[in-house]
Amino acid sequence: MEQTKKPNALNGITEGVIWKQLLLFAVPILMSNLFQQLYTTMDSVIVGQFVGSQALAAVGSTGSLCGLLVGFFVGLSTGAGVIVSQYYGAEDWDGLHNAVHTAMGISVVAGVILTVVGLVLSPTLLRWINTPDDVFDMAVVYLRIYFGGILSLTIYNMGAGILRAIGDSRRPLNYLIISAVINVALNLLFVCVFHMGVAGVAWATLIAQVVTAVLVMINLMSTTEGYKVILSHITIHRDTFLKILKIGIPAGFQSVVVSLSNTVIQAQINFFGSDVMAGLSAAGRIDGFIYMPINAFGLAMTTFVGQNVGAGRLDRVRKGVKVCLAMALGIVIAEGALIYVFTEPLLSLISQETAVLQYGGMMVHLMASTYWIFVMAEVLSGVIRGSGEAMVPMVIYICGMCLFRLVWVLVVMKVFETIQSVVWCYPASWSLTALAFIIYYFKGNWLSRHHREIAPQK
């Protein structure tokens, strides 16, 4: 199939002033993350204020399991995004067409598999992480409803990833704004008016996710650009699928293993009871806001590097890294300082119970003052993965964010059996991971090697 549409001024990020291009691309991603975070935050606010701390603990306990089960698909979507961005930068329209339709095929298959696994295994998985009996039934209800609608989440994430890969981060933002408004409205209706409790929160989230999936598919099907989705063309193209797997499997395995380590940590947290679970669940919602700019700039660099490597603009890659790190560090440090100062008022929006404020405040203060360390790891990981290198980021993340955390739980937790020792595991693992990425960024030959692999496609 021959495609003739070329990158337009909106989407192309291989030309122009680097800081402006990165900012114009990263800010909509940041805002998208903001509205996506509003989903979970409003869930916690409404549950904490109108249902109680046990329901808050039930919702919070499912986060690590959702990340564990969805993690591999997230990696595959990352691999698809890298391939799409490289084809787009190289103006290979046949390759772009195949990559887009293979990616959408993957999202459908993954959504069906996750639905079955989530519905069947929810109780077993919750038992594995030592979910207390007083919140167990509510957690099962939430998790099953969540996975009942997971297909819409996989379709939206893959579709939004395709749009971002070609440089359009604004439309995914618009869809999430609409979805966030729907989610908040339905939360209030289902929980405050119909008194559906945790089930109401889950249904509100599911319906909002369906809306985003529909909107992104309408966009992809109606465009005249080379990334147009034609439903009858959705299939798994073998060669493209293998290229996606080359990046996606390491990224997916990385995500699953890191999520597994977080699940192990969640199991340790659960041993301290529902009060601690509720406090750290509330803190996790605040923590998500600190992580948003880190994730936004990491995703921005993956697309930026992918398109510029595809276009042969290696000079822009190194310059882009310096600019991106400077912007990301400045924003995260400033944001962390503000959240540190206003921790108690922020947590009070979710719950005013003493235990939530105490344990949540402890975690938020630690995260707000140390999250800047993770900027180095996330941005450099995005840079290296955008070039087409996936194995090394996987190994670094597994060692720094998984094996190290498991050793921490087995060793440090045996000596210091406190919730503080659990929470300190996070900044310690970020530091080790960031150091490894810095060393590989300067010592590895990742950029030139993957440029040589892509060059023949042009």
Sequence and secondary structure as in RCSB ss.txt:
>XXXX:A:sequence
MEQTKKPNALNGITEGVIWKQLLLFAVPILMSNLFQQLYTTMDSVIVGQFVGSQALAAVGSTGSLCGLLVGFFVG
LSTGAGVIVSQYYGAEDWDGLHNAVHTAMGISVVAGVILTVVGLVLSPTLLRWINTPDDVFDMAVVYLRIYFGGI
LSLTIYNMGAGILRAIGDSRRPLNYLIISAVINVALNLLFVCVFHMGVAGVAWATLIAQVVTAVLVMINLMSTTE
GYKVILSHITIHRDTFLKILKIGIPAGFQSVVVSLSNTVIQAQINFFGSDVMAGLSAAGRIDGFIYMPINAFGLA
MTTFVGQNVGAGRLDRVRKGVKVCLAMALGIVIAEGALIYVFTEPLLSLISQETAVLQYGGMMVHLMASTYWIFV
MAEVLSGVIRGSGEAMVPMVIYICGMCLFRLVWVLVVMKVFETIQSVVWCYPASWSLTALAFIIYYFKGNWLSRH
HREIAPQK
>XXXX:A:secstr
        TTT  SSS HHHHHHHHHHHHHHHHHHHHHHHHHHHHHHHHHT HHHHHHHHHTHHHHHHHHHHHHH
HHHHHHHHHHHHHHHT HHHHHHHHHHHHHHHHHHHHHHHHHHHHHHHHHHHHTT  HHHHHHHHHHHHHHHHTH
HHHHHHHHHHHHHHHTT  HHHHHHHHHHHHHHHHHHIIIIIIS  HHHHHHHHHHHHHHHHHHHHHHHHHH  S
TT   GGG    HHHHHHHHHHHHHHHHHHHHHHHHHHHHHHHHHTT HHHHHHHHHHHHHHHHHHHHHHHHHHH
HHHHHHHHHHTT HHHHHHHHHHHHHHHHHHHHHHHHHHHHTHHHHHHHH   HHHHHHHHHHHHHHHHHTHHHH
HHHHHHHHHHHTT  HHHHHHHIIIIIIHHHHHHHHHHHH  SHHHHHTHHHHHHHHHHHHHHHHHHH  HHHHH
HHHHGGG 
